Amino acid sequence: MDATPPEPRLFANRWPEGIGPDGQPIHRERCTCFDQYRVHPRARVGFHGEQQDTSSAGWLRLLGLIEEAVADGREEFNPLVELSPQERRDVITLPASIGRLTAVKHLRLYGSNLVRIPPEIGAMTSLEEFSPYTSHRLHWFPYEITRCSKLVRSTVSTRSLFGNFKLRPPFPRLRMTTGDSQSGGHLAALDPKRWGTTAISACSVCDGPVEGSELHQRWISLVVATDVLPLLVNACSAACLAALPPGAAKHAPQPHIGGWDVAQPPADWA
């Protein structure tokens, strides 16, 4: 008697939010900040300069989804599955109100169009898992994410990150302080292409106020959950800079201002 052939094994798609209703991958904006497949040590890099359109349908829908999640205390927040493809493209950052998601343990942002994450992510005190996988325009994270003390798992597209070990793209060069009046002394209406953000309200290290003339920006690469992430520090003083830990192994050992002259270990692309 012929044996009955085994039925094929079916595997669940871990990232269903990347597939549209027609079964095809959802279109995303391309990023040309640096080559994410080949080593170019002197690549020209910079911050994304896009400003969030706070009147767009995607942004308004996201605000509503956050309110729903706060109200029901859900432990997983996966907002992109609730947005249409165009609404997803509308969203290039997250609202400061994500800091109210204190019950969320898993934040899923697979295949997003994000170019920056706000420092308020540090207030997500229950966060255990962070999944911005295939968000290829997201090259760095705020230092405040280190305040998520329960964060132990992450899924990040490493080759999209500044200073990643596979390609070692450079970091955008930062200004040492804003004492040269480049910001006009005001930190509430900044050009994100120059400063990485549109506003700075508190020190990344001590959470105290930051005066425009005393802002100190630095890069540091640290182990966050299961990845080494490039983190942008907005410090209020030299003392807060001195309180920063050493950089992760096989990355720049000290906080730095970026640029081509920052010594990085050789790329380990395989």
N, C-alpha and C positions, 0 to 999 in steps of 0.2 A: 504493500500500500504506500502510495506516495505521501510523504510528509506534507502537512499543510504549511505553506510558506509563511514565515513570520510577517506580521503586519509591520509596515514601516514605522520607525520611531519618529514622533513629531516633537519638535523642540519649540518651546514658547519663545517668542521674540521678546528679548529683554527690553528693547527700546521701541515699542509700537508707535510712540509719538513721532518717530521719524518717517512714517509711512502715511501718505494721504489716502483719502477715500477711494481713489482709483488704483491703489496698490503700488503707486510709484513713490520714490523718495520725494519729500517736500523740498521745494526750491529754497535755497538760502543765498544771501549775499556772499559774494566772493571776497576774500581778503588778500590784498597784495602788499601788506606791510613788510613781509619778508618771505622768502621761499621756505615753505614748510616741509620740503622733501629733499633739499640739497643743502650742503654746508656753504654758507657765504659769510665768512667772519666779518666782512666790512659792509654788510647789508645796511641800507638806510632804513632806520626804524623811527617810529614816532608814535604818539598817542593818536587814537581815533578822535577826530574833531566833531563828529556828529552830535547834535543836540537832540534830546528827546522831545518829540512832539507830544505835549501833554493833552492835546485835544483829539488825538487819533483814537480810532475805535479800539485798537489793540490795547493802548494804555488805559483807557477808561474801563475796558473789560477786566484788565488785570487788577486794577484798583478794587473792583467789585469782588473778584475772586479772593483777594486777600481778606476783605471784610468777611466773606463767607467762612473762610478758613479760621479766622480769629473767633468767630461766633460759635462754630461747631467743635473747635479744639482738635481738629484732625492732626494726625501724626505724620502723614505724608502729604506734601504739597507738590503737585505736578501741574502747574497752571497751563503749560503750553498745549496740553491735549484738549483744553477747553477753547482754544483760539483757532480761528481759521488761518490758513497759510498766510494771507495778507496781514491779519492781525499779529501774527508772530513776527513778521518782518517789521511791523510798527515799533516793536519793543526793543530798544537798544540798551536799556538799563533797567533796574528794578526800583520801585518806589521805596522811599525811606520807611514806609509802613511795614516792610517785611520784618522790622525789628519787633513788631507786635506778635509775630508768629512764634510765641514762646513754647508752644506745645509740639511744634513740628520737629520730628526726628529725622526725616529724610526729605531733602530738597532736590527735586529733579528738574533739570533744565536742559535736557538732551536736545542737541541740534538747534540751539537758540541763535538769535541774531545779536546777542548781547556784545557790547564792547567794553562795558565796565559794570562792576558790582558796587553798590553803595556800602559805606562803612557800617551802616545799621545792621548788616548781617551779623555783626558781633553780638547783638542783643538776642539772637536766637539761641537761648541758653540750653535748649533740649536737643539741639542738632547733633545727630550722630553720623549721618551719611550725607554726602554732598556729591551730586552727579551732574556736572555741566558738560558731559562728554560730547564730543564733536561740535562744540561751540568754538569754531575755528577763528572767530574774531576776538575772542576773549584771551588776551595775552598776559594778564596780570590780575592780582587780587588785592584788596585793601588789607593792611596789616591787622585791622580790627578782627579779621576772621580768626586770629589766634585766641580771641576771647571765648570762642566756642569750645569750652574745655571738654565736652563729651564727644567731640568730633573725632571719630576713629577710622572712618572709611570714606574714600573719595574715588571718583572715576573722572579723570581729566585727560584731555587730549594733549599729551606732553609736548609734542612737536609744535604746538601752537603757542607755547609760552616763551617769553623773553628769557634768554640765558639757559634754555633747557639743555640737558646733557647730551641729547642726540645731535643737535645742530649748533648749539652755542651762538644763537643770534645775539647781537648786542642789545643793551637796554637803552631806551631813550635817555638823552642827557637831561639831568635836572638842574635847576638853579640852586645854588648853595643856600640862599635865603631870599626873601622878597624885599630885603632892605634896599635893593636897587630901584624900588618903586615900579617894578614891572607889573605888579598887580594893582598898583595904585593904593596899596594899603588895605584894600577891601577884598574879602574872601567869600563874598556872597554871589558874585557874578563873574566867575572866572572862565577863561577860554579853555575848554577841555583839551584842545590840541597842544596847549602850552603847559597845562598843569595836571592833566589827567582826569580832571573832575570839574564840575561847574560851581562847586561851593565846598568850603572847608569850615566846619563849625567847632570842631574839638580836636584835641591832640590824640593821635593814634596810640600813644603810649600811656599817658596819665589821664586822658579824657578831660583834661582841663581846657579852658578857652585858649584860642590861638589868635594872637594879634597879627595883622598883616605884615608888620615889619619884623616879626619874630618867627615866621614859618620856616622850618627846615625840612626839606624833602630828601629822602634817601630810599634806595632800593636795598632789599635784603631777601635772600632766598632761604626759606626754612621748610622743614618737614611739617606738613599740615596733613593730618590723617595719614593716607598712604601715598602721598605725592610730595615732591618738593615744589613749592609754589613761589614765584617771584612776587614779593609783596611791596606795595608802596606805602612808605611811612610819611605821615604829615605830623611832624613833631613841633612842640611849642618852644623848645629850648635845647641848648647843647647838652644839658643834664639829661633830658629824655633821650637824646641820641646816644649818650654814653650808657644808658640803661638797656640798650638793645642787646640781644644775645649774639653770639658769633653766627655766621652763616652756616648753612648745611654743608656736610662733607662733600667734596668734589664740586663745590661751587665757590664763588667769591667769598673769602673768609670774613670780610668786614662789610658793614653797610657802606654803600657807595653812591655816587651821583650818576652812574651810567656813562654811556659814550663808548667809543671804540677802544679807548686806552685802559679800560677795566680789564685786569688780567683774569681770564677764565681758563679752566683746564681744557685740554683738547676735546673736540667733539667725539662722541662714542656712537655714531650712527651705524646700525647694523641692519 
